[in-house]
């Protein structure tokens, strides 16, 4: 292939990914408002299209039209770049997520490792936003999110390791293919709970949303942001929700299985992902926020030992099974 | 056992999710306010043409209003109010004016909505205060006439 066709093809892929991200984020925000509304005996958005589906589109347009304020005394470059940087990990994670058999932008052998590694990058953007805003609440929020991500990334990674040991692959497509006989939710149920709760903490979803706890630190790292920069943070949060749910589906619910046909595969994969997203929103509208010390305790004293024990048991069982098979 | 409370919480929200919302679609659907609901004040009218108020302009309501939101003046020798205004920006709907009126000239409605663009819109003149009660009196007069 000549260089320009490669470039054009990459740009097209990027465009599709960006479009998908924006549409997903808008749909998820609408879904959250609907689900939360009905769980609180309300109705959620109702005007603007059937069941208020255009509400979030107009909200996003409104935010784009608002004044872009950079506060006095803010660290200008960090402040301006943080909302842009927060989008990069979300965009990059989509490159490695397989939507169906062979429907993946870039298929590398260690895609699980790569997705989890770049998901951890968003911490930099949150720290930048916290530092750059020149606001005590923003700084506290940024530091809290850093503490949260560091403490919850470890159980998340270790619980994903259990799946990797069972499937013997770090490729997300390979992990899905290894689940042909049994979805890993059955043998790795503890791993799934650890992974899911740690990923809810990763994306600042409500029982774990201490970085933006309204009642304590106003809005955390995005307290000084307005207009489209605020929209960027907001959209990134929901894109990350989609990514962690998609990742959980790939690791524990057999991805696009039992269909190998790409069309059915994508549909089934999205259905499973949206079921998990509903679960996340359900949890979000049910439980109150942790206090910060309870939250750190939960991460280091409950999830981490549990995930290590899960890893140990999985390792022993995998070893025994392999011995019996004579591998 | 640990975790039962969490599951109970999830069950509660799921039940709420599948049950009917309790909210009304406000501009299209309205809550019916009970008969004892305290809404805007209406001035009663005894005849339409010429407009004759039941109010004699004695000013007892003005003196008894805890918010001082009623203003009544009358010309010497007349038994009709010249100016009767209610400032709904101040009114707290305590209905003391209605209870205190010796001529039973004020009426309570269940209409609680009063909307305006400026402060002036909340100061209602006597014509506006009487507007809807005209129809009420008319109906009552008609039915009373039939009975006679």
Boltz contact constraints between the chains, C-beta under 6 A:
constraints:
  - contact:
      token1: [A, 38]
      token2: [B, 17]
      max_distance: 6.0
  - contact:
      token1: [A, 39]
      token2: [B, 13]
      max_distance: 6.0
  - contact:
      token1: [A, 39]
      token2: [B, 16]
      max_distance: 6.0
  - contact:
      token1: [A, 39]
      token2: [B, 17]
      max_distance: 6.0
  - contact:
      token1: [A, 41]
      token2: [B, 16]
      max_distance: 6.0
  - contact:
      token1: [A, 41]
      token2: [B, 21]
      max_distance: 6.0
  - contact:
      token1: [A, 41]
      token2: [B, 22]
      max_distance: 6.0
  - contact:
      token1: [A, 42]
      token2: [B, 21]
      max_distance: 6.0
  - contact:
      token1: [A, 42]
      token2: [B, 23]
      max_distance: 6.0
  - contact:
      token1: [A, 43]
      token2: [B, 21]
      max_distance: 6.0
  - contact:
      token1: [A, 43]
      token2: [B, 23]
      max_distance: 6.0
  - contact:
      token1: [A, 285]
      token2: [B, 13]
      max_distance: 6.0
  - contact:
      token1: [A, 286]
      token2: [B, 9]
      max_distance: 6.0
  - contact:
      token1: [A, 286]
      token2: [B, 10]
      max_distance: 6.0
  - contact:
      token1: [A, 286]
      token2: [B, 13]
      max_distance: 6.0
